[in-house]
Amino acid sequence: MELDNLLMAFVPSAVVAAIAYLLLDRFLKAESKRHILEIKKESIKVTIPVRLQAFERVILLLERIDAAQVVKRIITPDMTSGQLKLKAIAEIRNEFNHNITQQIYISAASWEKVVKAKDDAIKLISITGTQIPDNTNAVEFSKKVLGVNEELEISNAEAIDFIKREIRKIF
């Protein structure tokens, strides 16, 4: 008889405790998911503008490290081809180094395109530098850079298009 009374008291309270546990567990899991979603939502509000700005800076970088653009931008009338070559290569490296942290915000594939564009620009200037003596007028060197650039069809357009496609995937 005592066992029956004990069971009659214990079984309902065990059922109530189990139901309470399950309900509380489900509620806490739902709250946790809601909290995580809220944090992600707030994070997106911050990171999207930062990423967009990084994409803008990377595209500007690609425009600024284009070999033909660099040569046009830095040439002065009294320069020799050797001086222009060295200054152009330094300018490309400086631009790249100044924007190197942007790789945090873009995909590895996009950053590889940026690195390739930088390497191609330096290679173009170096190859052109081997074809013209260092003491030649810088204007001749710049004409040669433009000619070799057209001849080899070196352009940052592919990298820029790749990055634009990545931006479209995000937005």
CNS distance restraints for C-alpha pairs under 8 A (distance, minus, plus):
assign (resid   1 and name CA) (resid   5 and name CA) 6.40 0.50 0.50
assign (resid   2 and name CA) (resid   6 and name CA) 6.06 0.50 0.50
assign (resid   3 and name CA) (resid   7 and name CA) 6.00 0.50 0.50
assign (resid   4 and name CA) (resid   8 and name CA) 6.01 0.50 0.50
assign (resid   5 and name CA) (resid   9 and name CA) 6.26 0.50 0.50
assign (resid   6 and name CA) (resid  10 and name CA) 6.00 0.50 0.50
assign (resid   7 and name CA) (resid  11 and name CA) 5.65 0.50 0.50
assign (resid   8 and name CA) (resid  12 and name CA) 6.83 0.50 0.50
assign (resid   9 and name CA) (resid  13 and name CA) 6.61 0.50 0.50
assign (resid  10 and name CA) (resid  14 and name CA) 5.96 0.50 0.50
assign (resid  11 and name CA) (resid  15 and name CA) 6.15 0.50 0.50
assign (resid  12 and name CA) (resid  16 and name CA) 6.12 0.50 0.50
assign (resid  13 and name CA) (resid  17 and name CA) 6.00 0.50 0.50
assign (resid  14 and name CA) (resid  18 and name CA) 6.06 0.50 0.50
assign (resid  15 and name CA) (resid  19 and name CA) 6.15 0.50 0.50
assign (resid  16 and name CA) (resid  20 and name CA) 6.03 0.50 0.50
assign (resid  17 and name CA) (resid  21 and name CA) 6.02 0.50 0.50
assign (resid  18 and name CA) (resid  22 and name CA) 6.16 0.50 0.50
assign (resid  19 and name CA) (resid  23 and name CA) 6.09 0.50 0.50
assign (resid  20 and name CA) (resid  24 and name CA) 5.94 0.50 0.50
assign (resid  21 and name CA) (resid  25 and name CA) 5.91 0.50 0.50
assign (resid  22 and name CA) (resid  26 and name CA) 6.08 0.50 0.50
assign (resid  23 and name CA) (resid  27 and name CA) 6.09 0.50 0.50
assign (resid  24 and name CA) (resid  28 and name CA) 6.09 0.50 0.50
assign (resid  25 and name CA) (resid  29 and name CA) 6.17 0.50 0.50
assign (resid  26 and name CA) (resid  30 and name CA) 6.18 0.50 0.50
assign (resid  27 and name CA) (resid  31 and name CA) 6.15 0.50 0.50
assign (resid  28 and name CA) (resid  32 and name CA) 6.04 0.50 0.50
assign (resid  29 and name CA) (resid  33 and name CA) 6.22 0.50 0.50
assign (resid  30 and name CA) (resid  34 and name CA) 6.14 0.50 0.50
assign (resid  31 and name CA) (resid  35 and name CA) 6.04 0.50 0.50
assign (resid  32 and name CA) (resid  36 and name CA) 6.18 0.50 0.50
assign (resid  33 and name CA) (resid  37 and name CA) 6.15 0.50 0.50
assign (resid  34 and name CA) (resid  38 and name CA) 6.13 0.50 0.50
assign (resid  35 and name CA) (resid  39 and name CA) 6.23 0.50 0.50
assign (resid  36 and name CA) (resid  40 and name CA) 6.18 0.50 0.50
assign (resid  37 and name CA) (resid  41 and name CA) 6.04 0.50 0.50
assign (resid  38 and name CA) (resid  42 and name CA) 6.25 0.50 0.50
assign (resid  39 and name CA) (resid  43 and name CA) 6.03 0.50 0.50
assign (resid  40 and name CA) (resid  44 and name CA) 6.09 0.50 0.50
assign (resid  41 and name CA) (resid  45 and name CA) 6.43 0.50 0.50
assign (resid  42 and name CA) (resid  46 and name CA) 6.67 0.50 0.50
assign (resid  43 and name CA) (resid  47 and name CA) 6.03 0.50 0.50
assign (resid  44 and name CA) (resid  48 and name CA) 5.65 0.50 0.50
assign (resid  45 and name CA) (resid  49 and name CA) 7.30 0.50 0.50
assign (resid  46 and name CA) (resid  50 and name CA) 6.76 0.50 0.50
assign (resid  47 and name CA) (resid  51 and name CA) 5.91 0.50 0.50
assign (resid  48 and name CA) (resid  52 and name CA) 6.00 0.50 0.50
assign (resid  49 and name CA) (resid  53 and name CA) 6.11 0.50 0.50
assign (resid  50 and name CA) (resid  54 and name CA) 6.21 0.50 0.50
assign (resid  50 and name CA) (resid 105 and name CA) 7.84 0.50 0.50
assign (resid  51 and name CA) (resid  55 and name CA) 6.22 0.50 0.50
assign (resid  51 and name CA) (resid 105 and name CA) 5.35 0.50 0.50
assign (resid  51 and name CA) (resid 106 and name CA) 7.25 0.50 0.50
assign (resid  52 and name CA) (resid  56 and name CA) 6.28 0.50 0.50
assign (resid  52 and name CA) (resid 167 and name CA) 7.69 0.50 0.50
assign (resid  53 and name CA) (resid  57 and name CA) 6.20 0.50 0.50
assign (resid  54 and name CA) (resid  58 and name CA) 6.11 0.50 0.50
assign (resid  54 and name CA) (resid 102 and name CA) 5.55 0.50 0.50
assign (resid  54 and name CA) (resid 105 and name CA) 6.32 0.50 0.50
assign (resid  54 and name CA) (resid 106 and name CA) 7.49 0.50 0.50
assign (resid  55 and name CA) (resid  59 and name CA) 6.22 0.50 0.50
assign (resid  55 and name CA) (resid 102 and name CA) 7.84 0.50 0.50
assign (resid  55 and name CA) (resid 105 and name CA) 7.81 0.50 0.50
assign (resid  55 and name CA) (resid 106 and name CA) 7.10 0.50 0.50
assign (resid  55 and name CA) (resid 163 and name CA) 7.32 0.50 0.50
assign (resid  55 and name CA) (resid 167 and name CA) 7.49 0.50 0.50
assign (resid  56 and name CA) (resid  60 and name CA) 6.20 0.50 0.50
assign (resid  57 and name CA) (resid  61 and name CA) 5.99 0.50 0.50
assign (resid  57 and name CA) (resid  99 and name CA) 7.51 0.50 0.50
assign (resid  57 and name CA) (resid 102 and name CA) 7.62 0.50 0.50
assign (resid  58 and name CA) (resid  62 and name CA) 6.20 0.50 0.50
assign (resid  58 and name CA) (resid  99 and name CA) 7.34 0.50 0.50
assign (resid  58 and name CA) (resid 102 and name CA) 6.93 0.50 0.50
assign (resid  58 and name CA) (resid 114 and name CA) 7.76 0.50 0.50
assign (resid  59 and name CA) (resid  63 and name CA) 6.34 0.50 0.50
assign (resid  59 and name CA) (resid 160 and name CA) 6.09 0.50 0.50
assign (resid  59 and name CA) (resid 163 and name CA) 7.69 0.50 0.50
assign (resid  60 and name CA) (resid  64 and name CA) 6.13 0.50 0.50
assign (resid  61 and name CA) (resid  65 and name CA) 6.10 0.50 0.50
assign (resid  61 and name CA) (resid  95 and name CA) 6.75 0.50 0.50
assign (resid  61 and name CA) (resid  96 and name CA) 7.04 0.50 0.50
assign (resid  61 and name CA) (resid  99 and name CA) 7.29 0.50 0.50
assign (resid  62 and name CA) (resid  66 and name CA) 6.37 0.50 0.50
assign (resid  62 and name CA) (resid 114 and name CA) 6.84 0.50 0.50
assign (resid  62 and name CA) (resid 117 and name CA) 7.21 0.50 0.50
assign (resid  62 and name CA) (resid 118 and name CA) 7.87 0.50 0.50
assign (resid  62 and name CA) (resid 156 and name CA) 6.29 0.50 0.50
assign (resid  62 and name CA) (resid 159 and name CA) 7.81 0.50 0.50
assign (resid  62 and name CA) (resid 160 and name CA) 7.18 0.50 0.50
assign (resid  63 and name CA) (resid  69 and name CA) 7.53 0.50 0.50
assign (resid  63 and name CA) (resid 156 and name CA) 7.29 0.50 0.50
assign (resid  64 and name CA) (resid  69 and name CA) 6.56 0.50 0.50
assign (resid  64 and name CA) (resid  70 and name CA) 6.53 0.50 0.50
assign (resid  64 and name CA) (resid  92 and name CA) 7.77 0.50 0.50
assign (resid  64 and name CA) (resid  95 and name CA) 7.41 0.50 0.50
assign (resid  65 and name CA) (resid  69 and name CA) 7.09 0.50 0.50
assign (resid  65 and name CA) (resid  70 and name CA) 6.16 0.50 0.50
assign (resid  65 and name CA) (resid  91 and name CA) 7.84 0.50 0.50
assign (resid  65 and name CA) (resid  92 and name CA) 5.18 0.50 0.50
assign (resid  65 and name CA) (resid  95 and name CA) 6.93 0.50 0.50
assign (resid  65 and name CA) (resid  96 and name CA) 7.66 0.50 0.50
assign (resid  65 and name CA) (resid 117 and name CA) 7.85 0.50 0.50
assign (resid  65 and name CA) (resid 118 and name CA) 6.45 0.50 0.50
assign (resid  65 and name CA) (resid 121 and name CA) 6.91 0.50 0.50
assign (resid  66 and name CA) (resid  70 and name CA) 6.13 0.50 0.50
assign (resid  66 and name CA) (resid 117 and name CA) 7.73 0.50 0.50
assign (resid  66 and name CA) (resid 118 and name CA) 7.79 0.50 0.50
assign (resid  66 and name CA) (resid 121 and name CA) 6.08 0.50 0.50
assign (resid  66 and name CA) (resid 155 and name CA) 7.21 0.50 0.50
assign (resid  66 and name CA) (resid 156 and name CA) 6.67 0.50 0.50
assign (resid  67 and name CA) (resid  71 and name CA) 6.21 0.50 0.50
assign (resid  67 and name CA) (resid  88 and name CA) 7.69 0.50 0.50
assign (resid  67 and name CA) (resid 121 and name CA) 4.92 0.50 0.50
assign (resid  67 and name CA) (resid 122 and name CA) 7.30 0.50 0.50
assign (resid  67 and name CA) (resid 124 and name CA) 7.11 0.50 0.50
assign (resid  67 and name CA) (resid 125 and name CA) 6.81 0.50 0.50
assign (resid  67 and name CA) (resid 145 and name CA) 7.58 0.50 0.50
assign (resid  67 and name CA) (resid 149 and name CA) 7.89 0.50 0.50
assign (resid  68 and name CA) (resid  72 and name CA) 6.24 0.50 0.50
assign (resid  68 and name CA) (resid 142 and name CA) 7.69 0.50 0.50
assign (resid  68 and name CA) (resid 145 and name CA) 6.58 0.50 0.50
assign (resid  68 and name CA) (resid 146 and name CA) 5.82 0.50 0.50
assign (resid  68 and name CA) (resid 149 and name CA) 7.26 0.50 0.50
assign (resid  69 and name CA) (resid  73 and name CA) 6.03 0.50 0.50
assign (resid  70 and name CA) (resid  74 and name CA) 6.21 0.50 0.50
assign (resid  70 and name CA) (resid  88 and name CA) 6.12 0.50 0.50
assign (resid  70 and name CA) (resid  91 and name CA) 7.35 0.50 0.50
assign (resid  70 and name CA) (resid  92 and name CA) 7.41 0.50 0.50
assign (resid  71 and name CA) (resid  75 and name CA) 5.85 0.50 0.50
assign (resid  71 and name CA) (resid  84 and name CA) 7.33 0.50 0.50
assign (resid  71 and name CA) (resid  88 and name CA) 6.15 0.50 0.50
assign (resid  71 and name CA) (resid 142 and name CA) 6.16 0.50 0.50
assign (resid  71 and name CA) (resid 145 and name CA) 7.98 0.50 0.50
assign (resid  72 and name CA) (resid 142 and name CA) 7.33 0.50 0.50
assign (resid  74 and name CA) (resid  84 and name CA) 7.70 0.50 0.50
assign (resid  74 and name CA) (resid  87 and name CA) 7.74 0.50 0.50
assign (resid  74 and name CA) (resid  88 and name CA) 7.23 0.50 0.50
assign (resid  75 and name CA) (resid  79 and name CA) 6.97 0.50 0.50
assign (resid  75 and name CA) (resid  84 and name CA) 6.53 0.50 0.50
assign (resid  75 and name CA) (resid 138 and name CA) 7.08 0.50 0.50
assign (resid  75 and name CA) (resid 139 and name CA) 7.78 0.50 0.50
assign (resid  76 and name CA) (resid 138 and name CA) 7.84 0.50 0.50
assign (resid  77 and name CA) (resid 138 and name CA) 7.46 0.50 0.50
assign (resid  77 and name CA) (resid 139 and name CA) 7.66 0.50 0.50
assign (resid  78 and name CA) (resid 137 and name CA) 7.90 0.50 0.50
assign (resid  78 and name CA) (resid 138 and name CA) 7.82 0.50 0.50
assign (resid  79 and name CA) (resid  83 and name CA) 6.08 0.50 0.50
assign (resid  79 and name CA) (resid  84 and name CA) 6.36 0.50 0.50
assign (resid  79 and name CA) (resid 137 and name CA) 6.59 0.50 0.50
assign (resid  79 and name CA) (resid 138 and name CA) 5.41 0.50 0.50
assign (resid  80 and name CA) (resid  84 and name CA) 6.20 0.50 0.50
assign (resid  80 and name CA) (resid 134 and name CA) 6.50 0.50 0.50
assign (resid  80 and name CA) (resid 135 and name CA) 5.35 0.50 0.50
assign (resid  80 and name CA) (resid 136 and name CA) 5.53 0.50 0.50
assign (resid  80 and name CA) (resid 137 and name CA) 4.73 0.50 0.50
assign (resid  80 and name CA) (resid 138 and name CA) 4.58 0.50 0.50
assign (resid  81 and name CA) (resid  85 and name CA) 5.98 0.50 0.50
assign (resid  81 and name CA) (resid 129 and name CA) 7.43 0.50 0.50
assign (resid  81 and name CA) (resid 132 and name CA) 7.43 0.50 0.50
assign (resid  81 and name CA) (resid 133 and name CA) 7.18 0.50 0.50
assign (resid  81 and name CA) (resid 134 and name CA) 5.08 0.50 0.50
assign (resid  81 and name CA) (resid 135 and name CA) 6.06 0.50 0.50
assign (resid  81 and name CA) (resid 136 and name CA) 5.34 0.50 0.50
assign (resid  81 and name CA) (resid 137 and name CA) 5.56 0.50 0.50
assign (resid  81 and name CA) (resid 138 and name CA) 4.14 0.50 0.50
assign (resid  81 and name CA) (resid 139 and name CA) 7.60 0.50 0.50
assign (resid  81 and name CA) (resid 140 and name CA) 7.47 0.50 0.50
assign (resid  81 and name CA) (resid 141 and name CA) 5.35 0.50 0.50
assign (resid  81 and name CA) (resid 142 and name CA) 7.96 0.50 0.50
assign (resid  82 and name CA) (resid  86 and name CA) 6.26 0.50 0.50
assign (resid  82 and name CA) (resid 129 and name CA) 7.18 0.50 0.50
assign (resid  82 and name CA) (resid 133 and name CA) 7.41 0.50 0.50
assign (resid  82 and name CA) (resid 134 and name CA) 4.00 0.50 0.50
assign (resid  82 and name CA) (resid 135 and name CA) 6.29 0.50 0.50
assign (resid  82 and name CA) (resid 136 and name CA) 7.63 0.50 0.50
assign (resid  82 and name CA) (resid 138 and name CA) 7.71 0.50 0.50
assign (resid  83 and name CA) (resid  87 and name CA) 6.02 0.50 0.50
assign (resid  83 and name CA) (resid 134 and name CA) 7.47 0.50 0.50
assign (resid  83 and name CA) (resid 138 and name CA) 7.79 0.50 0.50
assign (resid  84 and name CA) (resid  88 and name CA) 5.84 0.50 0.50
assign (resid  84 and name CA) (resid 138 and name CA) 6.15 0.50 0.50
assign (resid  84 and name CA) (resid 141 and name CA) 7.87 0.50 0.50
assign (resid  85 and name CA) (resid  89 and name CA) 6.22 0.50 0.50
assign (resid  85 and name CA) (resid 125 and name CA) 6.36 0.50 0.50
assign (resid  85 and name CA) (resid 126 and name CA) 7.21 0.50 0.50
assign (resid  85 and name CA) (resid 129 and name CA) 6.44 0.50 0.50
assign (resid  86 and name CA) (resid  90 and name CA) 6.15 0.50 0.50
assign (resid  87 and name CA) (resid  91 and name CA) 5.97 0.50 0.50
assign (resid  88 and name CA) (resid  92 and name CA) 6.24 0.50 0.50
assign (resid  88 and name CA) (resid 125 and name CA) 7.60 0.50 0.50
assign (resid  89 and name CA) (resid  93 and name CA) 6.26 0.50 0.50
assign (resid  89 and name CA) (resid 122 and name CA) 5.79 0.50 0.50
assign (resid  89 and name CA) (resid 125 and name CA) 7.19 0.50 0.50
assign (resid  90 and name CA) (resid  94 and name CA) 5.99 0.50 0.50
assign (resid  91 and name CA) (resid  95 and name CA) 6.11 0.50 0.50
assign (resid  92 and name CA) (resid  96 and name CA) 6.15 0.50 0.50
assign (resid  92 and name CA) (resid 118 and name CA) 6.96 0.50 0.50
assign (resid  92 and name CA) (resid 121 and name CA) 7.75 0.50 0.50
assign (resid  92 and name CA) (resid 122 and name CA) 7.28 0.50 0.50
assign (resid  93 and name CA) (resid  97 and name CA) 5.99 0.50 0.50
assign (resid  93 and name CA) (resid 118 and name CA) 7.77 0.50 0.50
assign (resid  94 and name CA) (resid  98 and name CA) 5.93 0.50 0.50
assign (resid  95 and name CA) (resid  99 and name CA) 6.48 0.50 0.50
assign (resid  96 and name CA) (resid 100 and name CA) 5.95 0.50 0.50
assign (resid  96 and name CA) (resid 118 and name CA) 7.34 0.50 0.50
assign (resid 102 and name CA) (resid 106 and name CA) 6.95 0.50 0.50
assign (resid 103 and name CA) (resid 107 and name CA) 7.26 0.50 0.50
assign (resid 103 and name CA) (resid 108 and name CA) 7.41 0.50 0.50
assign (resid 103 and name CA) (resid 111 and name CA) 5.88 0.50 0.50
assign (resid 106 and name CA) (resid 110 and name CA) 6.40 0.50 0.50
assign (resid 106 and name CA) (resid 111 and name CA) 6.73 0.50 0.50
assign (resid 107 and name CA) (resid 111 and name CA) 6.33 0.50 0.50
assign (resid 108 and name CA) (resid 112 and name CA) 6.13 0.50 0.50
assign (resid 109 and name CA) (resid 113 and name CA) 6.50 0.50 0.50
assign (resid 110 and name CA) (resid 114 and name CA) 6.50 0.50 0.50
assign (resid 110 and name CA) (resid 159 and name CA) 7.27 0.50 0.50
assign (resid 110 and name CA) (resid 162 and name CA) 6.78 0.50 0.50
assign (resid 110 and name CA) (resid 163 and name CA) 5.96 0.50 0.50
assign (resid 110 and name CA) (resid 166 and name CA) 7.92 0.50 0.50
assign (resid 111 and name CA) (resid 115 and name CA) 6.23 0.50 0.50
assign (resid 112 and name CA) (resid 116 and name CA) 6.08 0.50 0.50
assign (resid 113 and name CA) (resid 117 and name CA) 6.12 0.50 0.50
assign (resid 113 and name CA) (resid 159 and name CA) 5.26 0.50 0.50
assign (resid 113 and name CA) (resid 162 and name CA) 7.98 0.50 0.50
assign (resid 114 and name CA) (resid 118 and name CA) 6.27 0.50 0.50
assign (resid 114 and name CA) (resid 159 and name CA) 6.48 0.50 0.50
assign (resid 115 and name CA) (resid 119 and name CA) 6.15 0.50 0.50
assign (resid 116 and name CA) (resid 120 and name CA) 5.97 0.50 0.50
assign (resid 117 and name CA) (resid 121 and name CA) 6.18 0.50 0.50
assign (resid 117 and name CA) (resid 155 and name CA) 7.74 0.50 0.50
assign (resid 117 and name CA) (resid 156 and name CA) 5.95 0.50 0.50
assign (resid 117 and name CA) (resid 159 and name CA) 7.23 0.50 0.50
assign (resid 118 and name CA) (resid 122 and name CA) 6.33 0.50 0.50
assign (resid 119 and name CA) (resid 123 and name CA) 6.01 0.50 0.50
assign (resid 120 and name CA) (resid 124 and name CA) 6.00 0.50 0.50
assign (resid 120 and name CA) (resid 154 and name CA) 7.38 0.50 0.50
assign (resid 121 and name CA) (resid 125 and name CA) 6.35 0.50 0.50
assign (resid 121 and name CA) (resid 154 and name CA) 7.97 0.50 0.50
assign (resid 122 and name CA) (resid 126 and name CA) 6.06 0.50 0.50
assign (resid 123 and name CA) (resid 127 and name CA) 5.94 0.50 0.50
assign (resid 124 and name CA) (resid 128 and name CA) 6.10 0.50 0.50
assign (resid 124 and name CA) (resid 145 and name CA) 7.23 0.50 0.50
assign (resid 124 and name CA) (resid 148 and name CA) 7.42 0.50 0.50
assign (resid 124 and name CA) (resid 149 and name CA) 7.08 0.50 0.50
assign (resid 125 and name CA) (resid 129 and name CA) 5.98 0.50 0.50
assign (resid 125 and name CA) (resid 145 and name CA) 6.57 0.50 0.50
assign (resid 126 and name CA) (resid 130 and name CA) 6.48 0.50 0.50
assign (resid 127 and name CA) (resid 131 and name CA) 6.82 0.50 0.50
assign (resid 128 and name CA) (resid 132 and name CA) 6.73 0.50 0.50
assign (resid 128 and name CA) (resid 141 and name CA) 7.44 0.50 0.50
assign (resid 128 and name CA) (resid 144 and name CA) 6.64 0.50 0.50
assign (resid 128 and name CA) (resid 145 and name CA) 5.99 0.50 0.50
assign (resid 128 and name CA) (resid 148 and name CA) 7.17 0.50 0.50
assign (resid 129 and name CA) (resid 133 and name CA) 7.28 0.50 0.50
assign (resid 129 and name CA) (resid 134 and name CA) 7.34 0.50 0.50
assign (resid 129 and name CA) (resid 141 and name CA) 7.51 0.50 0.50
assign (resid 132 and name CA) (resid 136 and name CA) 6.91 0.50 0.50
assign (resid 132 and name CA) (resid 141 and name CA) 6.79 0.50 0.50
assign (resid 136 and name CA) (resid 140 and name CA) 7.05 0.50 0.50
assign (resid 136 and name CA) (resid 141 and name CA) 7.38 0.50 0.50
assign (resid 137 and name CA) (resid 141 and name CA) 6.80 0.50 0.50
assign (resid 138 and name CA) (resid 142 and name CA) 6.12 0.50 0.50
assign (resid 139 and name CA) (resid 143 and name CA) 6.23 0.50 0.50
assign (resid 140 and name CA) (resid 144 and name CA) 6.19 0.50 0.50
assign (resid 141 and name CA) (resid 145 and name CA) 6.16 0.50 0.50
assign (resid 142 and name CA) (resid 146 and name CA) 6.27 0.50 0.50
assign (resid 143 and name CA) (resid 147 and name CA) 6.18 0.50 0.50
assign (resid 144 and name CA) (resid 148 and name CA) 6.03 0.50 0.50
assign (resid 145 and name CA) (resid 149 and name CA) 5.89 0.50 0.50
assign (resid 146 and name CA) (resid 150 and name CA) 6.25 0.50 0.50
assign (resid 147 and name CA) (resid 151 and name CA) 6.03 0.50 0.50
assign (resid 148 and name CA) (resid 152 and name CA) 5.91 0.50 0.50
assign (resid 149 and name CA) (resid 153 and name CA) 5.69 0.50 0.50
assign (resid 149 and name CA) (resid 154 and name CA) 5.43 0.50 0.50
assign (resid 149 and name CA) (resid 155 and name CA) 7.81 0.50 0.50
assign (resid 150 and name CA) (resid 154 and name CA) 6.82 0.50 0.50
assign (resid 156 and name CA) (resid 160 and name CA) 6.22 0.50 0.50
assign (resid 157 and name CA) (resid 161 and name CA) 5.99 0.50 0.50
assign (resid 158 and name CA) (resid 162 and name CA) 6.12 0.50 0.50
assign (resid 159 and name CA) (resid 163 and name CA) 6.24 0.50 0.50
assign (resid 160 and name CA) (resid 164 and name CA) 6.16 0.50 0.50
assign (resid 161 and name CA) (resid 165 and name CA) 6.22 0.50 0.50
assign (resid 162 and name CA) (resid 166 and name CA) 6.40 0.50 0.50
assign (resid 163 and name CA) (resid 167 and name CA) 6.25 0.50 0.50
assign (resid 164 and name CA) (resid 168 and name CA) 6.29 0.50 0.50
assign (resid 165 and name CA) (resid 169 and name CA) 6.40 0.50 0.50
assign (resid 166 and name CA) (resid 170 and name CA) 6.63 0.50 0.50
assign (resid 167 and name CA) (resid 171 and name CA) 6.33 0.50 0.50
